[in-house]
Amino acid sequence: MSEDVTRPGRDASIRRSQAGKTRGSDADRGTSVITRTKPQTKKPSLYRVLLLNDDYTPMEFVIHVLERFFQKDRDAATRVMLHVHNHGVGECGVYTYEVAETKVTQVMDFARQHQHPLQCVMEKN
């Protein structure tokens, strides 16, 4: 027969740690808190696509560009073209960055193919 002899300090700490286990904690009972986080979505930045006036591009070509690349009807395209002609700049539309960049590239390439100096730019809205 052997007696279990432990030091009083150690024995007390073992009893304290076992006491927590016997009472049962939330983890022992299988309960937990479920939280749902709603994802925060941010609206994309918008960019204005602008046509710049020059003295060489024909008005009819500008109207064609507005109809073809910006889906303007004849009247709306004519209004934008006249605004560009009279004020030096006119807004074709407002788009997300990728769409605006694509439209600027398409217009610039189309103008160069037809040997017109038409300038199209984008700026943050």
NORDAMO-V711329 format. One record per helix or strand of 2 or more residues. SS is the DSSP state (@ for helix, = for strand). FROM is the first residue (numbers start at 1). TO is the last residue. If there is no record, write none. Layout:
ss=(SS & SS)
from=(FROM & FROM)
to=(TO & TO)
//
This chain:
ss=(@ & @ & = & @ & @ & = & @ & =)
from=(8 & 26 & 46 & 59 & 74 & 89 & 97 & 119)
to=(23 & 29 & 52 & 70 & 87 & 96 & 113 & 124)
//
